[in-house]
Amino acid sequence: MKKTFIILISLLASAALAQDVSITVYNQDLGLVKETRQVEIQKGSFTLEATDVAARIDPTSVHLKLDGVTLLEQDFEYDLVSRERLLERYLDQRIQVFTEQGELFEGTLLSASGSQLILQSKEGQVQVVSPDAVRDVRFGELPGGLRTRPTLVWSLIGQKSGEQSAELSYLTSGMSWHAEYVAVTAEKTDKLELSAWVSIENRSGATYENARLKLMAGDVRILRREVPRDGRGVTFEAMAQKAPPSFKEKAFFEYHLYTLSRPTTLKDRQTKQISLFEPATVEAKREYVYNVQKNPKRVQVNLVFQNEEKAGLGMPLPEGKVRVYQKDDDGSLEFVGEDRIEHTPKDEEVRLAVGTAFDLAAERTMTETKRLADRVREESYRIDLRNHKHKTVQITVVEHIWGDWEIQEASHPYEKKDAYTIEFKVSVAADKEAVITYRVRRK
């Protein structure tokens, strides 16, 4: 009877293997798995198992669609076989321990905690074995309740026997994706070539063969909770797919959905990279910004372009890191900086802060302060901008002024950006210096 039971369960599990798999991966350590499985239904009470599910599944999210059956119970069994779990389950039972020196210790396991194995022989002698000396431990058989893989188990009542398709879906943690961009520019052009890859990380504890893949871009609200995990270590295998990009993008709810038009395999503990879109050439400009709150001595360099079709792009850009390279005279690429962009809709501006300008210097000084009344002050500032380049550049100076303020006088025109910010745009000739002065009254 015991052998018959084991064979029956094995057949049921194999009949429930996934055949048609679809995966939606989110930015927030979350994946939605949807599968179709051919299963054998029995009339009356029977058990159905699925052994190849994610180890980091959220059991409360599981949905099984199966016609002609009544669901009694659903269990997620994740007590996996390991040396530690076997030793725990074999307390007060007989085991054999072989050491690196070839010694054999046999007896009843009294304790397997801490740094020692404690056994009692048939004669009543207590033996202590250090785990460092253990080469092999032999047990009688696999204890009941331990599994080699995480398993979903359903107790069902069937109305009639026969084969049918079951639809299984669930959420799992351990899956995420992010975009990575490569921007290539040149010294004497305003053109910037932008390409993008998506990196999909699968640490869910399952492999998904020939799956239809979708990527959801956007901040989906998730109420976090602790879910069972198998505790296994994770290693990563980088894998770049160089096939032509084939993601199709569309708006979905308040997010954007990117669908891969061909099936792909996501292996457990693997990072897979797939091209997001064909390299696009956009019009970009170099921008120099001095903001004393960010850097009191240096001028920041930005690359700015429009995410619009007429500029050469015009598709929603998922959040991700942008690495910027510039072509040298010999045609080689040199890394010049990186920045991160947020989810960027089409027709919006993209601004990349890639570093500080070596040949531009700036300095801001408060030259005078006066108290005009109890709550009224006047402050005067001087901003020195020095250009050591061989060409004229325009520098944007950003000044933040707090409180209720009014500019009394200024050496250069300025633009009020908001209630607390003004900007000066000043051209500085090659190997020259420009000086901005202004006086502000604050209450």
C-alpha positions as CSV (number, residue, x, y, z in Angstrom):
1,M,0.0,0.0,0.0
2,K,2.8,2.4,0.8
3,K,4.4,1.9,-2.7
4,T,1.1,2.3,-4.4
5,F,0.5,5.6,-2.6
6,I,3.9,7.0,-3.6
7,I,3.4,6.0,-7.3
8,L,-0.1,7.6,-7.4
9,I,1.2,10.9,-6.0
10,S,4.1,10.9,-8.4
11,L,1.7,10.5,-11.4
12,L,-0.5,13.3,-10.2
13,A,2.4,15.6,-9.8
14,S,3.8,14.9,-13.2
15,A,0.4,15.4,-14.8
16,A,0.3,18.9,-13.3
17,L,3.6,20.2,-14.9
18,A,3.4,23.6,-16.4
19,Q,2.9,23.7,-20.2
20,D,1.9,27.2,-21.1
21,V,3.6,29.9,-18.9
22,S,3.3,33.7,-18.9
23,I,5.3,35.9,-16.5
24,T,4.7,39.6,-15.7
25,V,7.7,41.1,-13.8
26,Y,7.3,44.3,-11.8
27,N,10.0,46.8,-10.7
28,Q,9.3,46.1,-7.0
29,D,10.6,42.6,-6.3
30,L,7.4,41.0,-7.6
31,G,6.4,38.6,-10.3
32,L,3.0,37.3,-11.5
33,V,3.1,33.7,-12.8
34,K,0.3,32.4,-15.0
35,E,0.3,28.7,-16.1
36,T,-1.9,26.2,-17.9
37,R,-1.4,22.6,-16.8
38,Q,-3.0,19.4,-18.1
39,V,-4.2,17.4,-15.1
40,E,-6.1,14.2,-14.5
41,I,-9.3,14.6,-12.6
42,Q,-10.6,11.7,-10.5
43,K,-14.1,11.1,-9.4
44,G,-14.4,11.5,-5.6
45,S,-11.7,12.6,-3.3
46,F,-8.2,13.0,-4.7
47,T,-5.0,15.0,-4.3
48,L,-3.3,17.2,-6.8
49,E,0.3,18.4,-6.6
50,A,2.4,21.1,-8.4
51,T,6.1,20.7,-7.5
52,D,7.7,23.2,-9.8
53,V,6.3,26.4,-8.3
54,A,8.4,29.3,-7.0
55,A,10.0,28.8,-3.7
56,R,9.2,32.4,-2.7
57,I,5.5,32.2,-3.7
58,D,2.9,34.1,-1.8
59,P,0.5,31.2,-0.9
60,T,-2.4,33.6,-0.2
61,S,-2.3,34.8,-3.9
62,V,-2.7,31.3,-5.5
63,H,-5.7,30.9,-7.8
64,L,-6.5,27.6,-9.3
65,K,-9.2,27.5,-12.0
66,L,-10.5,23.9,-12.6
67,D,-13.9,22.9,-13.8
68,G,-15.9,20.1,-12.3
69,V,-14.1,19.9,-8.9
70,T,-14.7,21.2,-5.4
71,L,-11.6,22.6,-3.6
72,L,-11.4,21.4,0.0
73,E,-7.9,22.5,1.1
74,Q,-4.8,24.1,-0.4
75,D,-1.4,23.7,1.3
76,F,2.0,25.1,0.4
77,E,4.7,22.7,1.6
78,Y,8.2,24.2,1.8
79,D,9.9,22.1,4.5
80,L,12.8,21.2,2.2
81,V,15.3,18.4,2.5
82,S,18.7,19.6,4.0
83,R,21.3,18.1,6.3
84,E,20.1,20.3,9.2
85,R,16.4,19.4,8.7
86,L,17.2,15.6,8.4
87,L,19.2,15.7,11.6
88,E,16.3,17.6,13.4
89,R,13.8,15.0,12.1
90,Y,16.0,12.0,13.1
91,L,16.4,13.0,16.8
92,D,15.9,9.8,19.0
93,Q,16.4,7.7,15.9
94,R,19.4,5.6,14.7
95,I,21.9,7.1,12.2
96,Q,25.4,6.3,10.9
97,V,28.2,8.9,10.9
98,F,31.4,8.5,8.9
99,T,34.3,10.8,9.6
100,E,37.1,12.1,7.3
101,Q,39.4,9.6,9.0
102,G,37.2,6.6,8.0
103,E,35.7,6.1,11.5
104,L,32.1,4.9,11.8
105,F,29.9,6.1,14.7
106,E,26.5,4.5,14.9
107,G,23.8,5.1,17.4
108,T,20.7,7.1,18.5
109,L,20.9,10.8,17.7
110,L,20.5,12.7,21.0
111,S,21.4,16.2,19.8
112,A,22.3,18.0,16.6
113,S,22.3,21.6,17.8
114,G,25.2,23.8,18.2
115,S,28.6,22.6,17.0
116,Q,28.4,18.9,17.9
117,L,26.5,15.7,17.0
118,I,25.8,13.6,20.1
119,L,25.0,9.9,19.6
120,Q,24.3,7.0,22.1
121,S,25.5,3.6,21.1
122,K,23.6,0.3,21.7
123,E,25.8,-0.2,24.7
124,G,24.7,3.1,26.2
125,Q,28.0,4.9,25.4
126,V,27.6,8.6,24.5
127,Q,29.8,9.8,21.6
128,V,30.4,13.4,20.6
129,V,31.3,14.1,16.9
130,S,32.4,17.5,15.6
131,P,30.6,18.5,12.3
132,D,34.0,19.5,10.9
133,A,35.1,15.8,11.0
134,V,32.0,14.4,9.4
135,R,32.3,13.1,5.9
136,D,29.0,11.4,5.5
137,V,25.7,10.8,7.4
138,R,23.4,8.0,6.5
139,F,19.7,7.9,7.5
140,G,17.2,5.1,7.2
141,E,14.7,6.8,4.8
142,L,13.3,10.2,4.0
143,P,11.1,11.4,6.9
144,G,7.5,12.2,6.0
145,G,6.7,15.8,5.4
146,L,10.1,16.7,3.9
147,R,10.1,17.8,0.3
148,T,12.8,18.0,-2.3
149,R,11.1,21.1,-3.9
150,P,8.4,23.6,-2.8
151,T,5.0,22.1,-3.6
152,L,1.4,23.2,-3.8
153,V,-1.0,20.5,-2.7
154,W,-4.7,20.6,-3.2
155,S,-7.4,18.3,-1.7
156,L,-10.2,18.1,-4.2
157,I,-13.5,16.3,-4.9
158,G,-14.1,15.5,-8.6
159,Q,-17.5,15.1,-10.1
160,K,-16.2,12.8,-12.9
161,S,-12.9,11.4,-14.1
162,G,-11.0,12.8,-17.1
163,E,-8.2,15.1,-18.3
164,Q,-8.6,18.8,-18.5
165,S,-6.7,22.1,-18.5
166,A,-6.1,23.8,-15.2
167,E,-5.2,27.5,-14.9
168,L,-2.9,28.4,-12.1
169,S,-1.7,31.9,-11.2
170,Y,0.2,33.3,-8.2
171,L,2.4,36.2,-7.1
172,T,6.0,35.6,-6.0
173,S,8.8,37.7,-4.6
174,G,12.3,37.4,-5.9
175,M,11.6,38.8,-9.4
176,S,12.4,42.3,-10.6
177,W,13.6,44.2,-13.6
178,H,15.3,47.5,-14.3
179,A,16.4,49.4,-17.4
180,E,20.0,50.4,-18.2
181,Y,20.8,52.9,-20.9
182,V,24.0,53.6,-22.9
183,A,24.4,57.2,-24.2
184,V,27.2,57.9,-26.7
185,T,28.1,61.5,-27.6
186,A,30.9,63.3,-29.3
187,E,32.9,66.5,-28.6
188,K,31.9,68.4,-31.7
189,T,28.3,67.4,-32.2
190,D,24.9,67.8,-30.5
191,K,23.9,64.3,-31.5
192,L,23.5,61.6,-28.8
193,E,22.9,57.9,-29.5
194,L,20.8,56.2,-26.9
195,S,20.2,52.5,-26.5
196,A,18.6,50.6,-23.7
197,W,18.7,47.1,-22.1
198,V,16.4,45.6,-19.5
199,S,17.8,43.3,-16.9
200,I,15.4,40.7,-15.5
201,E,16.5,39.1,-12.2
202,N,14.9,35.8,-11.2
203,R,15.5,34.7,-7.6
204,S,12.1,33.2,-7.1
205,G,13.3,29.6,-6.7
206,A,11.8,28.3,-10.0
207,T,12.8,28.2,-13.7
208,Y,10.2,29.3,-16.3
209,E,10.8,27.6,-19.7
210,N,9.6,29.2,-22.9
211,A,7.6,31.8,-21.1
212,R,5.7,34.8,-22.5
213,L,7.4,37.8,-20.8
214,K,5.8,41.1,-19.9
215,L,7.4,43.9,-17.9
216,M,5.3,46.4,-16.0
217,A,6.8,49.9,-15.6
218,G,5.3,52.1,-12.8
219,D,4.9,52.3,-9.1
220,V,2.3,49.6,-8.3
221,R,1.2,49.8,-4.7
222,I,2.1,46.7,-2.8
223,L,1.2,45.9,0.8
224,R,4.2,44.0,2.0
225,R,4.0,40.9,4.2
226,E,6.3,38.1,5.2
227,V,6.0,35.0,3.0
228,P,7.8,31.6,3.5
229,R,11.2,31.4,1.9
230,D,13.4,28.4,1.3
231,G,16.5,30.2,2.6
232,R,18.8,29.0,-0.2
233,G,21.7,31.1,-1.3
234,V,21.5,33.0,-4.6
235,T,24.1,33.2,-7.4
236,F,23.7,35.1,-10.6
237,E,24.4,34.2,-14.2
238,A,24.7,37.1,-16.6
239,M,23.1,36.4,-20.0
240,A,22.9,38.9,-22.8
241,Q,20.5,38.2,-25.7
242,K,21.7,39.9,-28.8
243,A,18.6,39.2,-30.9
244,P,16.8,42.2,-32.5
245,P,14.8,44.1,-29.9
246,S,11.2,43.0,-29.9
247,F,9.4,44.6,-27.0
248,K,6.0,46.2,-27.8
249,E,5.0,49.0,-25.4
250,K,1.5,50.1,-24.5
251,A,-0.3,52.1,-21.8
252,F,-1.9,49.8,-19.2
253,F,-4.1,51.2,-16.4
254,E,-1.9,54.0,-15.1
255,Y,1.4,52.2,-16.0
256,H,3.2,51.0,-19.1
257,L,3.5,47.4,-20.2
258,Y,6.4,46.1,-22.3
259,T,5.7,42.7,-24.0
260,L,8.4,40.5,-25.5
261,S,7.0,39.2,-28.8
262,R,8.9,35.9,-28.5
263,P,9.1,33.3,-25.7
264,T,12.1,33.2,-23.4
265,T,13.4,31.1,-20.6
266,L,14.0,32.7,-17.1
267,K,16.3,30.4,-15.1
268,D,16.3,30.4,-11.4
269,R,19.2,32.5,-10.0
270,Q,19.9,34.2,-13.3
271,T,20.1,37.7,-14.6
272,K,18.9,38.0,-18.2
273,Q,19.5,41.1,-20.4
274,I,17.3,41.9,-23.4
275,S,17.5,44.9,-25.7
276,L,14.5,47.3,-25.1
277,F,14.6,49.3,-28.3
278,E,16.8,50.0,-31.3
279,P,19.5,52.7,-30.8
280,A,18.0,56.1,-31.3
281,T,19.8,59.3,-32.2
282,V,18.5,62.4,-30.4
283,E,19.4,66.1,-30.4
284,A,21.1,66.9,-27.1
285,K,22.7,70.0,-25.6
286,R,25.4,70.4,-23.0
287,E,24.3,72.5,-20.0
288,Y,26.6,74.0,-17.3
289,V,25.0,74.7,-13.9
290,Y,26.4,76.3,-10.8
291,N,24.3,75.6,-7.7
292,V,26.2,76.5,-4.5
293,Q,24.0,74.1,-2.5
294,K,25.2,71.1,-4.6
295,N,28.8,72.1,-5.0
296,P,30.2,75.5,-3.8
297,K,33.3,75.4,-6.0
298,R,32.4,73.4,-9.2
299,V,30.1,73.7,-12.2
300,Q,27.9,70.7,-13.0
301,V,27.7,69.4,-16.5
302,N,24.3,68.2,-17.8
303,L,23.2,66.6,-21.0
304,V,19.7,67.6,-21.9
305,F,17.4,66.2,-24.6
306,Q,13.6,65.9,-25.3
307,N,12.0,62.4,-25.2
308,E,10.0,63.2,-28.3
309,E,9.6,61.6,-31.7
310,K,10.8,64.6,-33.7
311,A,14.0,64.5,-31.6
312,G,14.6,60.9,-32.5
313,L,13.0,59.1,-29.5
314,G,9.4,59.5,-28.3
315,M,8.5,56.4,-26.2
316,P,8.0,56.0,-22.4
317,L,11.4,55.5,-20.8
318,P,11.4,53.2,-17.7
319,E,13.4,54.2,-14.7
320,G,17.1,53.2,-14.9
321,K,20.7,54.1,-14.9
322,V,22.2,55.9,-17.9
323,R,25.9,55.5,-18.5
324,V,27.4,58.2,-20.8
325,Y,30.4,57.6,-23.1
326,Q,32.1,60.0,-25.5
327,K,33.9,59.1,-28.7
328,D,37.6,59.9,-28.8
329,D,39.4,61.0,-32.0
330,D,40.6,57.5,-32.6
331,G,37.0,56.2,-32.5
332,S,37.2,54.5,-29.1
333,L,34.7,55.2,-26.3
334,E,35.6,56.7,-23.0
335,F,33.3,56.7,-19.9
336,V,32.4,60.3,-18.8
337,G,29.7,59.8,-16.2
338,E,26.4,58.3,-15.2
339,D,23.0,59.4,-13.8
340,R,19.6,57.8,-13.1
341,I,16.4,58.8,-14.7
342,E,12.9,58.4,-13.3
343,H,10.0,56.9,-15.3
344,T,9.8,59.5,-18.1
345,P,6.7,59.8,-20.3
346,K,7.1,60.7,-24.0
347,D,7.5,64.5,-24.8
348,E,9.1,65.2,-21.5
349,E,12.6,66.6,-21.0
350,V,15.5,64.3,-19.9
351,R,18.4,65.9,-17.9
352,L,21.5,63.8,-17.2
353,A,24.0,65.1,-14.6
354,V,27.2,63.4,-15.6
355,G,29.9,65.3,-13.6
356,T,31.6,68.6,-13.0
357,A,33.5,70.7,-15.6
358,F,37.3,70.6,-15.0
359,D,37.9,73.9,-16.8
360,L,35.1,75.9,-15.1
361,A,35.4,77.4,-11.6
362,A,32.9,79.3,-9.5
363,E,32.8,80.9,-6.1
364,R,29.9,82.6,-4.2
365,T,30.5,85.2,-1.4
366,M,28.2,87.2,0.8
367,T,29.7,90.7,0.6
368,E,27.4,92.6,2.9
369,T,24.5,92.1,5.3
370,K,22.3,94.8,7.0
371,R,19.5,94.7,9.5
372,L,16.9,97.3,8.4
373,A,14.3,96.5,10.9
374,D,13.4,93.8,13.5
375,R,12.5,91.3,10.8
376,V,13.9,92.9,7.7
377,R,17.5,92.2,6.3
378,E,19.4,93.1,3.2
379,E,22.1,90.8,1.9
380,S,24.5,91.4,-1.0
381,Y,26.2,88.5,-2.9
382,R,29.0,88.2,-5.5
383,I,29.4,85.2,-7.7
384,D,32.6,84.7,-9.7
385,L,32.5,82.5,-12.8
386,R,35.9,81.6,-14.4
387,N,36.1,80.0,-17.8
388,H,39.5,78.3,-18.7
389,K,38.2,76.7,-21.9
390,H,39.1,77.8,-25.4
391,K,35.5,78.7,-26.2
392,T,32.6,80.7,-24.8
393,V,30.2,78.9,-22.6
394,Q,26.9,79.8,-21.0
395,I,26.6,79.0,-17.2
396,T,23.3,78.8,-15.4
397,V,23.6,80.1,-11.8
398,V,20.9,78.8,-9.5
399,E,20.2,80.8,-6.3
400,H,17.8,79.7,-3.6
401,I,16.4,82.5,-1.4
402,W,14.2,81.7,1.6
403,G,11.4,83.8,3.2
404,D,9.5,86.7,1.8
405,W,12.1,88.4,-0.5
406,E,12.6,91.0,-3.2
407,I,15.6,91.7,-5.4
408,Q,16.7,95.3,-5.0
409,E,19.4,95.3,-7.7
410,A,21.2,92.8,-9.9
411,S,24.1,93.1,-12.3
412,H,22.5,90.6,-14.8
413,P,19.0,89.6,-15.8
414,Y,17.5,86.8,-13.9
415,E,14.4,84.6,-14.1
416,K,12.2,83.7,-11.1
417,K,11.6,79.9,-11.3
418,D,9.5,79.6,-8.2
419,A,8.8,81.2,-4.8
420,Y,12.4,80.4,-3.6
421,T,14.5,80.1,-6.7
422,I,16.0,82.5,-9.3
423,E,18.4,81.7,-12.2
424,F,21.0,83.8,-14.0
425,K,22.2,82.7,-17.5
426,V,25.6,84.2,-18.1
427,S,27.9,83.8,-21.1
428,V,31.6,83.7,-20.1
429,A,34.2,84.2,-22.8
430,A,37.1,81.9,-23.3
431,D,39.8,82.4,-20.7
432,K,37.7,85.2,-19.1
433,E,35.8,85.8,-15.9
434,A,32.2,87.0,-15.3
435,V,31.0,88.5,-12.0
436,I,27.3,88.4,-10.9
437,T,26.3,90.7,-8.1
438,Y,22.8,91.2,-6.6
439,R,21.2,92.6,-3.4
440,V,18.1,91.0,-1.9
441,R,15.8,92.2,0.9
442,R,14.3,89.5,3.0
443,K,11.6,89.5,5.7
